[in-house]
Amino acid sequence: MTKPLFSMFPEVSAKEWKQKIQADLKGADYNETLIWKSNEGINVKPFYHQDTLENVTTKAIPNTDWNICETIFAQHTDVANGIAVNALKNGAESIKFIIPNETVSVEKLLKNIDLNKTTVFLELQFLSEAFIKNIQDIVADKNLIIQNDIIGNLARSGNWFSNLKADHDTFTAIAKHTNTLTVDTVLYQNAGANMVQQLAYGLAHINEYFNHLNDLLSPSEKQSFKPVFEIAVGSNYFFEIAKIRALRVLYQALATDYGFHAECHIYAIPTKRNKTIYDYNTNLLRTTTECMSAILGGANTIYNMPYDAIYHKNNEFGDRIARNQLLILKNESYFNRVKNPSEGSYYIETLTDQLAQKGLDLFKDIEANGGFLKQLKEGIIQRKIKESAAKEQEQFDAGKIILLGTNMHPNTTDRMANDLELFPFVKTNARKTLLEPIIERRLAEKIEQDRLKTE
């Protein structure tokens, strides 16, 4: 055989495929029968063809290296350090410590952790330049990423740590010390924002920081910056892959305009929005596919939320199972062996382009109307997220969005009232805030509350 195998088959255009499908429909409407519209306003076609790539303008930036992360709340230093060291011995490749206050000794927290081999994230639940300087003195030039997100704190709590000016002054000093900043978009996803909103809000969020730092940093300081985006990944598998790829495209474009470093670090975790307390083992399936989306989308660091995280206190079994899910994906499913595996998929490439374009349009609208902080203060961002969340909730209540074991095929003998170590629902504590905080809410909360009342 002298001719390549595929040269024996004639090429078929997208138009010819569509004509064949329409003939097979025997009069049924092609658009109504086979095309569905996502909550992001994207019309999803029944097939994608190479012809569709002619209109794709974005080019996603590949990433193949990803680390398995363990997240640890550092209330008690010695305990947190022990958990971290044990996790690293059992497959974790990076550690994230959540530090609640300034009394925590970072030096003790990092005991027996080799920062030359292990990247450690420090998420501070307070704002202190002195604390940061002390950390820098202890572990200068090591793989330590200090997460600093004053706007994220404002969106989540409704208040600045102190006030707008003081927070920005401290933020600037910390950013210069650490050469990084964090943008928390997890909140937007967990509160019910659609993917276009997540992308646009994340971009507008970091644009506030770039605007503030633009005249305060030299060109070389800007190039040394590498921001961290924290993202939540849902169960819309291909869309989530495209969302992460679109985020890299959008960030690169924005950073290049400002003269900042064009690469960002993406830290991904599964969403809480679709997790349930009943038939909780299905959470394992959800987090597995969500982590797969994060990997294929190009996340740098992935923390897999334990299946029981919404109703159990942190426990060794849940952490081990969550870590093992990622270990299987890496070491047995070889999800780290193929460079940019989603590249060239007509469907994913098209989704990436459409999400990036729609995210950019919404970002431009936000900036044209005063910017992210202004819209947050006026409650516009909160209102838009609520509208998206309400739409999704209606779809869930109507059975159009399915959570197996909750709104479809529930196990009526399942009992959870005596197994709740954490309160798994929205907490309402009256307090004074500068603006309306963005509230995370799971889809299954009402069904679960009704079931608990009848146990």
C-alpha positions as CSV (number, residue, x, y, z in Angstrom):
1,M,0.0,0.0,0.0
2,T,1.6,3.3,-1.1
3,K,-1.1,5.7,-0.1
4,P,-1.7,6.8,3.5
5,L,-4.7,5.0,5.0
6,F,-7.0,8.0,5.4
7,S,-6.4,9.2,1.8
8,M,-8.6,6.3,0.7
9,F,-11.6,8.0,2.3
10,P,-13.1,11.2,0.8
11,E,-13.3,14.3,3.1
12,V,-16.7,15.2,4.4
13,S,-17.6,18.8,5.1
14,A,-19.6,20.1,8.1
15,K,-22.3,21.0,5.7
16,E,-22.6,17.5,4.3
17,W,-22.7,16.0,7.9
18,K,-25.5,18.4,8.8
19,Q,-27.5,17.5,5.6
20,K,-27.2,13.8,6.5
21,I,-28.4,14.4,10.1
22,Q,-31.3,16.5,8.8
23,A,-32.3,13.7,6.5
24,D,-32.2,11.2,9.3
25,L,-34.4,13.4,11.5
26,K,-37.2,12.9,9.0
27,G,-38.8,16.3,9.4
28,A,-38.0,17.0,13.0
29,D,-36.5,20.5,13.6
30,Y,-32.7,20.3,13.7
31,N,-32.2,23.2,16.1
32,E,-35.0,22.3,18.5
33,T,-34.1,18.6,18.5
34,L,-30.3,18.5,18.7
35,I,-29.1,22.0,19.8
36,W,-29.2,22.9,23.5
37,K,-28.3,26.2,25.1
38,S,-26.2,26.3,28.2
39,N,-26.6,28.7,31.1
40,E,-23.7,30.6,29.6
41,G,-25.7,31.3,26.5
42,I,-23.7,28.9,24.3
43,N,-25.5,26.9,21.7
44,V,-24.1,23.4,21.9
45,K,-24.2,21.6,18.5
46,P,-24.6,17.8,18.0
47,F,-21.2,17.6,16.3
48,Y,-18.1,19.7,15.7
49,H,-16.0,19.7,12.6
50,Q,-12.6,20.9,11.6
51,D,-14.3,23.6,9.7
52,T,-15.5,25.2,13.0
53,L,-11.9,25.9,14.0
54,E,-11.6,28.5,11.2
55,N,-13.6,30.9,13.4
56,V,-11.6,30.2,16.6
57,T,-9.5,33.2,17.5
58,T,-8.1,32.2,20.9
59,K,-5.1,29.9,21.5
60,A,-5.0,28.2,24.8
61,I,-1.8,28.0,26.7
62,P,-0.8,24.4,27.6
63,N,0.2,23.2,31.0
64,T,1.2,19.6,31.7
65,D,2.8,19.8,35.2
66,W,0.3,19.5,38.0
67,N,0.8,18.9,41.7
68,I,-1.4,17.0,44.2
69,C,-2.1,19.4,47.1
70,E,-3.3,18.8,50.7
71,T,-5.1,21.7,52.4
72,I,-4.7,21.9,56.2
73,F,-6.3,24.4,58.7
74,A,-3.5,25.4,61.0
75,Q,-5.4,26.0,64.2
76,H,-2.9,23.9,66.2
77,T,0.6,24.2,64.8
78,D,2.1,20.8,65.8
79,V,-1.0,19.0,64.7
80,A,-1.1,20.7,61.3
81,N,2.6,20.1,60.8
82,G,2.1,16.4,61.5
83,I,-0.7,16.1,59.1
84,A,1.4,17.9,56.4
85,V,4.4,15.7,56.9
86,N,2.3,12.5,56.8
87,A,0.5,13.7,53.6
88,L,3.8,14.3,51.9
89,K,4.9,10.8,52.8
90,N,1.7,9.4,51.3
91,G,1.6,11.1,47.9
92,A,0.9,14.8,48.4
93,E,3.3,17.1,46.4
94,S,2.4,20.5,47.8
95,I,0.7,21.8,51.0
96,K,-1.7,24.6,51.6
97,F,-1.9,25.9,55.2
98,I,-4.9,28.1,56.2
99,I,-3.6,30.3,59.0
100,P,-6.3,31.8,61.2
101,N,-4.3,34.4,63.2
102,E,-0.8,35.9,63.9
103,T,-0.1,33.6,66.8
104,V,0.7,30.7,64.5
105,S,4.4,29.9,64.2
106,V,5.2,29.4,60.5
107,E,8.6,28.2,61.4
108,K,7.1,25.3,63.5
109,L,4.5,24.8,60.8
110,L,7.1,24.1,58.2
111,K,9.2,21.8,60.3
112,N,10.5,18.8,58.4
113,I,9.1,20.1,55.1
114,D,11.7,20.5,52.4
115,L,10.8,23.8,50.6
116,N,13.3,23.1,47.9
117,K,11.1,20.2,46.8
118,T,7.7,21.1,48.1
119,T,5.6,24.2,47.2
120,V,3.7,25.5,50.3
121,F,0.8,27.9,50.1
122,L,0.0,30.1,53.1
123,E,-3.6,31.5,53.0
124,L,-3.8,34.1,55.7
125,Q,-7.2,34.9,57.2
126,F,-5.9,38.3,58.4
127,L,-3.8,41.1,56.9
128,S,-0.4,41.8,58.4
129,E,2.7,43.2,56.8
130,A,4.8,42.3,59.9
131,F,3.7,38.7,59.7
132,I,4.8,38.5,56.1
133,K,8.2,40.1,56.7
134,N,8.8,37.5,59.5
135,I,8.0,34.7,57.1
136,Q,10.3,36.1,54.4
137,D,13.1,36.3,57.0
138,I,12.6,32.6,57.8
139,V,12.2,31.1,54.4
140,A,13.6,33.6,51.9
141,D,13.7,32.5,48.2
142,K,11.9,29.2,48.9
143,N,8.9,27.6,47.3
144,L,6.5,29.5,49.4
145,I,3.4,31.2,48.0
146,I,1.7,33.7,50.3
147,Q,-2.0,34.2,49.3
148,N,-3.1,37.8,49.7
149,D,-6.6,38.8,48.4
150,I,-8.2,41.8,50.1
151,I,-11.0,42.0,47.5
152,G,-11.8,38.4,47.9
153,N,-12.2,39.0,51.6
154,L,-14.4,42.0,50.9
155,A,-16.6,39.9,48.6
156,R,-16.9,37.0,51.0
157,S,-17.3,38.9,54.3
158,G,-18.8,42.2,53.2
159,N,-16.1,44.2,54.9
160,W,-12.5,45.2,54.5
161,F,-10.0,43.9,57.0
162,S,-9.6,47.5,58.2
163,N,-10.8,50.0,55.5
164,L,-10.2,50.5,51.8
165,K,-7.1,52.7,52.1
166,A,-5.4,50.7,54.9
167,D,-6.1,47.4,53.2
168,H,-4.6,48.6,49.9
169,D,-1.6,50.1,51.5
170,T,-0.8,46.9,53.3
171,F,-1.7,44.9,50.2
172,T,0.9,46.9,48.2
173,A,3.6,46.3,50.8
174,I,2.9,42.6,50.9
175,A,2.7,42.3,47.2
176,K,6.2,43.8,46.9
177,H,7.6,41.4,49.5
178,T,6.0,38.3,47.9
179,N,5.8,39.1,44.2
180,T,2.4,37.5,44.1
181,L,-1.3,38.0,44.8
182,T,-4.3,35.7,44.8
183,V,-7.7,36.0,43.1
184,D,-10.3,33.8,44.7
185,T,-13.0,32.9,42.1
186,V,-14.1,29.8,44.1
187,L,-16.6,32.0,45.9
188,Y,-18.3,33.0,42.7
189,Q,-18.8,29.4,41.5
190,N,-19.9,28.1,44.9
191,A,-22.5,31.0,45.1
192,G,-24.0,30.0,41.7
193,A,-22.2,32.2,39.1
194,N,-22.2,30.7,35.6
195,M,-18.9,30.2,33.9
196,V,-18.9,33.4,31.9
197,Q,-19.4,35.3,35.1
198,Q,-16.7,33.4,36.8
199,L,-14.2,34.3,34.1
200,A,-15.3,38.0,33.8
201,Y,-15.4,38.5,37.6
202,G,-12.0,36.9,38.0
203,L,-10.6,39.1,35.3
204,A,-12.2,42.3,36.7
205,H,-11.1,41.2,40.2
206,I,-7.4,41.1,39.2
207,N,-7.8,44.2,37.0
208,E,-8.5,46.1,40.2
209,Y,-5.1,44.9,41.5
210,F,-3.3,45.7,38.3
211,N,-4.8,49.2,38.2
212,H,-3.6,49.8,41.8
213,L,-0.1,48.4,41.3
214,N,0.5,49.6,37.8
215,D,2.3,52.9,38.8
216,L,3.8,51.5,42.0
217,L,5.9,48.7,40.5
218,S,8.8,49.0,38.0
219,P,8.7,47.0,34.8
220,S,11.1,44.4,36.2
221,E,8.9,44.0,39.3
222,K,5.8,43.5,37.2
223,Q,7.6,40.7,35.2
224,S,8.5,39.0,38.5
225,F,4.9,38.8,39.5
226,K,3.0,35.5,39.1
227,P,-0.6,35.7,40.4
228,V,-2.5,32.7,41.7
229,F,-6.1,32.1,40.6
230,E,-8.1,29.9,42.9
231,I,-10.9,28.2,40.9
232,A,-13.7,25.8,41.6
233,V,-14.5,23.1,39.1
234,G,-18.0,21.8,38.6
235,S,-19.4,18.7,36.9
236,N,-20.0,20.1,33.4
237,Y,-17.0,18.2,32.2
238,F,-16.0,19.7,28.8
239,F,-17.2,23.2,29.7
240,E,-15.0,23.1,32.8
241,I,-12.0,22.1,30.8
242,A,-12.7,25.0,28.4
243,K,-13.2,27.4,31.3
244,I,-9.7,26.9,32.7
245,R,-8.2,27.2,29.3
246,A,-10.1,30.4,28.6
247,L,-8.9,31.8,31.9
248,R,-5.3,31.4,30.8
249,V,-6.1,33.1,27.5
250,L,-7.9,36.0,29.2
251,Y,-5.3,36.5,31.9
252,Q,-2.4,36.5,29.4
253,A,-4.1,39.2,27.3
254,L,-4.8,41.4,30.3
255,A,-1.3,40.9,31.9
256,T,0.4,41.7,28.6
257,D,-1.4,45.0,28.3
258,Y,-0.3,46.0,31.8
259,G,3.3,44.7,31.4
260,F,2.9,42.0,34.0
261,H,4.2,38.5,33.7
262,A,2.0,36.6,31.2
263,E,1.7,33.3,33.2
264,C,-0.4,32.7,36.2
265,H,-0.7,29.8,38.6
266,I,-4.1,28.0,38.7
267,Y,-5.1,26.3,41.9
268,A,-8.2,24.2,41.4
269,I,-10.6,22.5,43.8
270,P,-13.9,20.7,43.2
271,T,-17.0,22.8,43.7
272,K,-19.2,22.6,46.8
273,R,-22.3,23.5,44.8
274,N,-23.3,20.0,43.8
275,K,-22.1,18.1,46.9
276,T,-24.7,16.3,49.0
277,I,-25.0,14.8,52.5
278,Y,-27.3,12.0,51.4
279,D,-25.9,9.2,49.3
280,Y,-22.5,10.9,50.0
281,N,-20.4,8.3,48.2
282,T,-21.6,9.9,44.9
283,N,-19.5,12.9,45.9
284,L,-16.5,10.6,45.1
285,L,-17.7,10.3,41.5
286,R,-18.3,14.0,41.2
287,T,-14.9,15.0,42.6
288,T,-13.1,12.5,40.4
289,T,-14.6,13.9,37.1
290,E,-14.1,17.5,38.4
291,C,-10.4,16.8,39.1
292,M,-10.1,15.3,35.6
293,S,-11.5,18.5,34.2
294,A,-9.0,20.5,36.2
295,I,-6.1,18.3,34.9
296,L,-7.2,18.4,31.3
297,G,-7.9,22.1,31.5
298,G,-4.3,22.8,32.6
299,A,-4.5,23.6,36.4
300,N,-1.1,23.7,38.1
301,T,-2.1,22.6,41.6
302,I,-5.2,20.5,42.5
303,Y,-6.7,19.9,45.9
304,N,-9.4,17.3,45.9
305,M,-12.0,18.0,48.5
306,P,-12.9,14.9,50.6
307,Y,-16.3,13.3,49.9
308,D,-17.5,14.1,53.5
309,A,-16.0,17.7,53.8
310,I,-19.4,19.4,54.0
311,Y,-20.7,17.5,57.0
312,H,-17.7,15.9,58.7
313,K,-14.8,17.5,60.5
314,N,-11.4,17.0,58.9
315,N,-10.4,13.3,59.2
316,E,-7.6,11.1,58.1
317,F,-9.8,8.7,56.2
318,G,-11.5,11.4,54.1
319,D,-8.2,13.1,53.3
320,R,-6.5,9.8,52.3
321,I,-9.3,8.8,50.0
322,A,-9.3,12.3,48.3
323,R,-5.5,12.2,47.9
324,N,-5.7,8.6,46.5
325,Q,-8.2,9.7,43.8
326,L,-5.5,12.1,42.5
327,L,-2.8,9.5,42.8
328,I,-4.8,7.1,40.7
329,L,-5.3,9.7,38.1
330,K,-1.6,10.5,38.0
331,N,0.1,7.2,38.5
332,E,-2.4,4.7,37.1
333,S,-4.5,6.6,34.6
334,Y,-1.4,8.6,33.4
335,F,-3.1,12.0,33.4
336,N,0.3,13.6,33.6
337,R,1.9,11.9,30.6
338,V,0.3,13.7,27.6
339,K,1.2,17.2,26.8
340,N,-1.9,19.4,26.4
341,P,-4.3,16.5,25.8
342,S,-7.3,18.7,25.0
343,E,-5.6,20.6,22.2
344,G,-7.1,19.9,18.8
345,S,-10.5,18.8,20.1
346,Y,-13.0,20.7,17.9
347,Y,-15.5,20.8,20.7
348,I,-13.2,22.0,23.4
349,E,-11.3,24.4,21.2
350,T,-14.7,26.0,20.2
351,L,-16.0,26.1,23.8
352,T,-12.7,27.7,24.9
353,D,-13.1,30.4,22.3
354,Q,-16.7,31.1,23.1
355,L,-16.2,31.2,26.8
356,A,-13.2,33.5,26.4
357,Q,-15.1,35.9,24.1
358,K,-18.2,36.0,26.3
359,G,-16.1,36.5,29.4
360,L,-14.2,39.3,27.7
361,D,-17.4,41.0,26.7
362,L,-18.8,40.9,30.2
363,F,-15.4,42.1,31.6
364,K,-15.5,45.1,29.3
365,D,-19.1,45.9,30.4
366,I,-18.0,45.8,34.0
367,E,-15.1,48.2,33.3
368,A,-17.3,50.5,31.2
369,N,-19.6,50.8,34.2
370,G,-17.2,51.7,36.9
371,G,-15.2,48.5,37.5
372,F,-15.5,45.5,39.8
373,L,-15.3,47.3,43.2
374,K,-17.9,49.8,42.2
375,Q,-20.3,47.2,41.0
376,L,-19.6,45.1,44.1
377,K,-20.3,48.1,46.4
378,E,-23.6,48.8,44.4
379,G,-24.7,45.2,44.7
380,I,-24.7,44.6,41.0
381,I,-22.3,41.6,41.1
382,Q,-24.2,40.0,44.0
383,R,-27.5,40.5,42.1
384,K,-26.2,38.9,38.9
385,I,-24.8,35.9,40.8
386,K,-28.2,35.5,42.6
387,E,-30.0,35.5,39.3
388,S,-27.7,32.8,37.9
389,A,-28.0,30.8,41.0
390,A,-31.8,31.1,41.0
391,K,-32.0,29.9,37.4
392,E,-29.8,26.9,38.2
393,Q,-31.8,26.1,41.4
394,E,-35.0,26.2,39.3
395,Q,-33.4,23.7,36.9
396,F,-32.4,21.5,39.8
397,D,-35.9,21.6,41.4
398,A,-37.5,20.7,38.0
399,G,-35.2,17.8,37.6
400,K,-33.3,19.3,34.6
401,I,-30.1,19.3,36.7
402,I,-29.7,15.9,38.3
403,L,-27.8,14.9,41.5
404,L,-28.1,11.2,41.8
405,G,-29.2,10.1,45.2
406,T,-30.8,13.5,45.9
407,N,-33.3,14.5,43.3
408,M,-33.2,11.3,41.4
409,H,-33.2,7.7,42.9
410,P,-32.8,8.8,46.5
411,N,-32.2,6.1,49.1
412,T,-35.2,6.7,51.4
413,T,-33.7,4.6,54.2
414,D,-30.6,6.8,54.4
415,R,-30.2,8.6,57.7
416,M,-27.9,11.5,58.4
417,A,-29.2,13.5,61.3
418,N,-26.8,11.8,63.8
419,D,-23.8,12.0,61.5
420,L,-23.5,15.7,61.0
421,E,-20.4,17.0,62.7
422,L,-20.6,20.3,60.8
423,F,-23.6,22.5,59.9
424,P,-23.9,21.9,56.1
425,F,-26.3,24.7,55.3
426,V,-26.1,28.5,54.8
427,K,-25.5,30.2,58.1
428,T,-27.2,33.5,58.8
429,N,-25.5,35.5,61.4
430,A,-26.7,39.1,61.6
431,R,-23.9,41.6,61.5
432,K,-23.0,45.0,60.1
433,T,-21.3,45.0,56.7
434,L,-20.1,47.6,54.3
435,L,-21.7,45.8,51.4
436,E,-23.8,42.6,50.8
437,P,-21.5,39.6,51.0
438,I,-21.6,36.9,48.4
439,I,-23.0,33.7,50.0
440,E,-22.2,30.2,49.0
441,R,-25.1,27.8,48.7
442,R,-25.4,24.2,47.6
443,L,-28.2,23.1,45.2
444,A,-29.4,20.3,47.5
445,E,-29.8,22.3,50.7
446,K,-33.6,22.6,50.8
447,I,-34.2,18.9,49.9
448,E,-31.8,17.9,52.6
449,Q,-33.3,20.1,55.2
450,D,-36.7,18.7,54.5
451,R,-35.5,15.2,54.7
452,L,-33.7,15.8,58.0
453,K,-37.0,17.1,59.5
454,T,-38.7,13.8,58.7
455,E,-36.0,11.4,60.0
